[in-house]
Amino acid sequence: MAARTSPSRRVGRVLLYVVMIAAAAGIMLPFAWMVISSLKLNNQVFTAPVQWIPDPVQWRNYIDIWVKADMVTWVRNTLVVSVAVTFLQVLTGSFAAYGFAKMRFPGRDVLFLLYIGTIAVPWQSYMIPQFQMLSSWGLNNTLWAIMLLQAFGAFGVFLMKQYYESIPDSLSEAARIDGLSEYGIWWRIIIPLSVPALASLTIITFVQTWNDYLGPLIYLRERPLWTIQLGLQSFIGEYNAEHALIMTGSVLSVLPIALIFLLGQRYFIQGIATTGVKG
C-alpha cells in the first residue's frame, strides 16, 4: 500500500503549484496584452489604465496589415532564412559534434574548448570585420549574407556533442568492424538515435533566426529583402507609430514559433533532459 502523503507535504505541493501558476501567468501576461492590443484602435493601445477588453474589437487590423504592408514578402524572406539557417546549423553542428564525440585525434579536446569558447565572445566585437568580409565577397544586401553568417554555431556543436556522448561507443566500434565509414556511422546510426537532440537544436535555431533583428538590419537594406522583424519597424514614422498594426504583426510573427514549439515540445523536453547524460 502506498504511503499516505503527510499534511505538510501536501501544503508544500499546493504552494509550489500556486507559485508555478503565478509565474506562468506573469510570463503569459505580456503575450495576452499583445493579442488584446492587436484588436484595438491605434489610440487605445497605450491608454492608462490598461483597457483589457477592446471596445470596439478591431478585427480589421488583421486585414489591414496585409493590405498596408508587404507582409507576404516579409514572411517569405523570414521563412527562407530561418529554414536555411536551421538546416545548415543542424547539419554542420551534428557532423562536427560527431567528430568531437566519437573520433580520436590529437588536440581534439583543446580544439573543442577553443571552439566552444567562441560562445563567450559577443558578436558585436567582430561584427564590423565580418561585415567587411561579406561585403568584399559581394554578399552584402542579400539573403545569402544572413544564411552564411549563421550557418555555423558553437552552441549546436556543444549541444549535440553532449547528447552523442550518451550513445554507447560500442555501436560505433561495431559498425567500424563491419566496414562502415565514419560518414555512414554518423548518418545511419548516430543521427537516427539523436532525434530529441536534433529537435531541440532545430527549435532553438529556428526561433533565434526568426526573431533576429540586428543581423537583417545590418545586411538587408532594400525593402524586398526585409524580414518580418525589419518590416514591423516600417510602421514607426517620424511623428507617429501605428501601434495597433505593430501588435498585429507581432502576433502573426509569434504564431509560427508557437506552432513549431507545440509540435516539437515532446522532443525538445526530451532532448534537453537527456543532454549531458552519459551512457
C-alpha positions as CSV (number, residue, x, y, z in Angstrom):
1,M,0.0,0.0,0.0
2,A,1.4,3.4,-1.0
3,A,2.4,5.7,1.9
4,R,-0.1,8.4,2.7
5,T,1.1,11.9,1.9
6,S,1.7,14.0,5.0
7,P,-0.2,17.2,5.5
8,S,3.0,19.3,5.4
9,R,4.0,17.8,2.1
10,R,0.5,18.4,0.7
11,V,0.7,22.1,1.7
12,G,4.1,22.4,0.2
13,R,2.9,20.9,-3.1
14,V,-0.1,23.3,-3.2
15,L,2.2,26.3,-2.5
16,L,4.5,25.0,-5.3
17,Y,1.6,24.9,-7.7
18,V,0.4,28.3,-6.7
19,V,3.9,29.7,-7.3
20,M,4.2,28.0,-10.7
21,I,0.7,29.2,-11.8
22,A,1.6,32.8,-10.7
23,A,4.9,32.6,-12.6
24,A,3.2,31.2,-15.7
25,A,0.6,34.0,-15.5
26,G,3.3,36.6,-15.2
27,I,5.1,35.2,-18.3
28,M,1.9,35.0,-20.4
29,L,0.6,38.4,-19.4
30,P,2.7,40.4,-22.0
31,F,1.6,38.0,-24.7
32,A,-2.0,38.4,-23.7
33,W,-1.6,42.2,-23.7
34,M,-0.1,42.0,-27.2
35,V,-3.0,39.9,-28.5
36,I,-5.6,42.2,-26.9
37,S,-3.7,45.3,-28.3
38,S,-3.8,43.9,-31.8
39,L,-7.6,44.2,-31.6
40,K,-7.7,47.8,-30.5
41,L,-7.8,51.2,-32.2
42,N,-4.3,52.8,-32.5
43,N,-5.0,55.4,-29.8
44,Q,-6.2,52.8,-27.4
45,V,-3.1,50.7,-27.2
46,F,-1.2,52.7,-24.5
47,T,-4.2,54.0,-22.5
48,A,-3.9,54.2,-18.8
49,P,-5.2,52.3,-17.0
50,V,-4.9,49.4,-19.4
51,Q,-8.1,48.5,-21.3
52,W,-8.1,44.7,-21.2
53,I,-11.3,44.4,-23.2
54,P,-11.1,46.1,-26.6
55,D,-14.1,48.3,-27.4
56,P,-14.7,48.2,-30.3
57,V,-12.9,45.0,-31.3
58,Q,-10.9,45.8,-34.5
59,W,-10.7,42.5,-36.4
60,R,-9.9,44.6,-39.4
61,N,-6.4,45.1,-38.2
62,Y,-5.6,41.5,-39.3
63,I,-6.8,42.5,-42.8
64,D,-5.2,46.0,-42.9
65,I,-1.7,44.6,-42.1
66,W,-1.7,42.5,-45.3
67,V,-3.1,45.4,-47.3
68,K,-0.9,48.2,-46.0
69,A,2.4,46.3,-45.7
70,D,4.4,43.7,-47.6
71,M,3.7,41.0,-45.1
72,V,3.8,38.2,-47.7
73,T,7.3,39.3,-48.7
74,W,8.5,39.7,-45.2
75,V,7.1,36.3,-44.0
76,R,8.6,34.6,-47.1
77,N,12.1,36.1,-46.5
78,T,12.0,35.3,-42.9
79,L,10.9,31.7,-43.6
80,V,13.5,31.2,-46.2
81,V,16.3,32.5,-44.0
82,S,15.1,30.6,-40.9
83,V,14.7,27.3,-42.7
84,A,18.1,27.6,-44.5
85,V,20.0,28.6,-41.3
86,T,18.3,25.9,-39.2
87,F,19.1,23.2,-41.8
88,L,22.8,24.4,-42.1
89,Q,23.3,24.7,-38.3
90,V,21.8,21.2,-37.7
91,L,23.8,19.7,-40.4
92,T,27.2,21.3,-39.6
93,G,26.6,21.1,-35.8
94,S,25.7,17.5,-35.7
95,F,28.5,16.5,-38.0
96,A,31.2,18.5,-36.1
97,A,29.8,17.1,-32.8
98,Y,30.2,13.6,-34.1
99,G,33.9,14.2,-34.8
100,F,34.4,15.7,-31.3
101,A,32.4,13.0,-29.5
102,K,33.2,9.7,-31.4
103,M,36.6,10.2,-33.1
104,R,40.1,10.3,-31.6
105,F,42.7,12.7,-33.0
106,P,45.5,14.8,-31.5
107,G,44.4,18.1,-29.9
108,R,40.7,17.2,-30.1
109,D,39.8,18.4,-26.6
110,V,41.8,21.6,-26.9
111,L,40.2,22.4,-30.3
112,F,36.8,21.7,-28.8
113,L,37.4,24.1,-25.9
114,L,38.7,26.8,-28.2
115,Y,35.6,26.4,-30.5
116,I,33.1,26.4,-27.6
117,G,34.9,29.4,-26.1
118,T,33.7,31.5,-29.0
119,I,30.2,31.4,-27.4
120,A,31.6,33.8,-24.8
121,V,32.7,36.3,-27.4
122,P,29.9,38.8,-28.2
123,W,29.0,39.2,-31.8
124,Q,29.4,43.0,-31.5
125,S,33.1,42.6,-31.0
126,Y,33.7,41.2,-34.5
127,M,30.6,42.5,-36.3
128,I,32.5,45.1,-38.3
129,P,35.3,42.9,-39.8
130,Q,32.6,40.3,-40.5
131,F,30.6,42.8,-42.4
132,Q,33.6,43.9,-44.4
133,M,34.5,40.3,-45.3
134,L,31.0,39.5,-46.5
135,S,30.9,42.8,-48.4
136,S,34.1,42.0,-50.2
137,W,32.5,38.7,-51.3
138,G,29.6,40.7,-52.8
139,L,27.1,39.2,-50.4
140,N,26.0,42.4,-48.8
141,N,22.3,43.3,-49.2
142,T,21.4,39.6,-50.0
143,L,19.7,36.9,-48.0
144,W,22.9,34.8,-48.6
145,A,24.7,37.1,-46.1
146,I,22.4,36.1,-43.3
147,M,22.5,32.4,-44.2
148,L,26.3,32.3,-44.3
149,L,26.5,34.5,-41.2
150,Q,24.7,31.9,-39.1
151,A,25.5,28.7,-40.9
152,F,27.8,27.5,-38.1
153,G,27.1,27.7,-34.4
154,A,29.2,26.6,-31.5
155,F,26.2,26.1,-29.3
156,G,24.8,23.5,-31.7
157,V,28.1,21.6,-31.6
158,F,28.1,21.7,-27.8
159,L,24.5,20.5,-27.5
160,M,24.9,17.7,-30.0
161,K,28.3,16.5,-28.6
162,Q,26.8,16.2,-25.1
163,Y,24.0,14.1,-26.5
164,Y,26.3,11.9,-28.6
165,E,28.3,11.1,-25.6
166,S,25.2,9.4,-24.1
167,I,25.3,6.9,-27.1
168,P,27.4,3.9,-26.3
169,D,30.7,3.8,-28.2
170,S,30.2,0.1,-28.8
171,L,27.7,0.9,-31.5
172,S,30.3,2.9,-33.5
173,E,33.0,0.4,-32.9
174,A,30.8,-2.5,-34.1
175,A,29.9,-0.5,-37.2
176,R,33.6,0.2,-37.9
177,I,34.4,-3.5,-37.6
178,D,31.6,-4.2,-40.1
179,G,33.3,-1.8,-42.6
180,L,31.0,1.2,-42.3
181,S,32.7,4.5,-42.9
182,E,32.6,7.4,-40.4
183,Y,30.1,9.2,-42.7
184,G,28.0,6.0,-42.7
185,I,28.2,5.7,-38.9
186,W,27.1,9.3,-38.4
187,W,24.2,9.1,-40.9
188,R,22.9,5.6,-40.4
189,I,23.5,5.0,-36.6
190,I,24.1,8.3,-34.7
191,I,21.5,10.5,-36.5
192,P,18.5,8.1,-36.0
193,L,19.4,7.8,-32.3
194,S,19.6,11.6,-31.9
195,V,16.1,12.8,-32.8
196,P,15.4,14.5,-29.5
197,A,18.6,16.5,-29.6
198,L,18.2,17.3,-33.2
199,A,14.6,18.5,-32.5
200,S,15.9,20.7,-29.6
201,L,18.6,22.3,-31.8
202,T,16.1,22.8,-34.7
203,I,13.6,24.6,-32.4
204,I,16.3,26.8,-30.7
205,T,17.9,27.7,-34.0
206,F,14.7,28.4,-35.8
207,V,13.3,30.6,-33.1
208,Q,16.6,32.5,-32.8
209,T,16.8,33.1,-36.5
210,W,13.1,34.0,-36.9
211,N,13.4,36.7,-34.1
212,D,16.8,38.1,-35.3
213,Y,16.7,41.8,-35.8
214,L,20.3,43.1,-35.7
215,G,21.6,40.8,-38.5
216,P,19.0,41.7,-41.1
217,L,19.2,45.4,-40.0
218,I,22.9,45.5,-40.9
219,Y,22.9,43.4,-44.1
220,L,19.5,43.9,-45.7
221,R,18.8,47.4,-46.9
222,E,16.3,47.0,-49.7
223,R,12.6,46.7,-48.8
224,P,12.0,43.5,-50.9
225,L,14.7,41.7,-48.8
226,W,13.3,42.7,-45.4
227,T,12.4,40.1,-42.8
228,I,9.3,40.4,-40.6
229,Q,11.3,42.0,-37.8
230,L,12.5,44.8,-40.0
231,G,9.2,45.2,-41.7
232,L,7.4,45.9,-38.4
233,Q,9.8,48.8,-37.9
234,S,8.2,50.5,-41.0
235,F,5.0,51.1,-39.0
236,I,7.0,53.6,-36.9
237,G,7.1,57.0,-38.6
238,E,8.9,60.2,-37.8
239,Y,5.9,61.7,-35.9
240,N,3.6,58.8,-35.2
241,A,3.5,55.0,-34.9
242,E,0.8,52.5,-35.8
243,H,1.0,50.6,-32.6
244,A,-2.1,48.5,-33.3
245,L,-0.7,47.2,-36.5
246,I,2.7,46.6,-34.9
247,M,1.0,44.4,-32.3
248,T,-1.0,42.7,-35.0
249,G,2.2,41.9,-36.9
250,S,3.9,40.8,-33.7
251,V,1.1,38.3,-33.1
252,L,1.4,37.0,-36.6
253,S,5.2,36.6,-36.2
254,V,4.8,34.7,-33.0
255,L,2.3,32.1,-34.4
256,P,4.8,30.1,-36.5
257,I,7.1,29.8,-33.5
258,A,4.3,28.8,-31.1
259,L,3.1,26.2,-33.6
260,I,6.6,24.7,-34.1
261,F,7.2,24.5,-30.4
262,L,3.9,22.8,-29.7
263,L,4.6,20.2,-32.4
264,G,8.1,19.5,-31.2
265,Q,7.6,20.1,-27.5
266,R,7.9,16.4,-26.5
267,Y,11.2,16.0,-28.4
268,F,12.5,19.4,-27.2
269,I,12.0,18.5,-23.5
270,Q,13.4,15.0,-24.0
271,G,16.5,16.4,-25.8
272,I,17.2,19.0,-23.1
273,A,16.6,16.5,-20.3
274,T,19.0,13.8,-21.7
275,T,21.8,16.1,-22.9
276,G,24.9,15.5,-20.9
277,V,23.7,12.2,-19.5
278,K,26.4,9.7,-20.5
279,G,25.6,6.1,-21.1
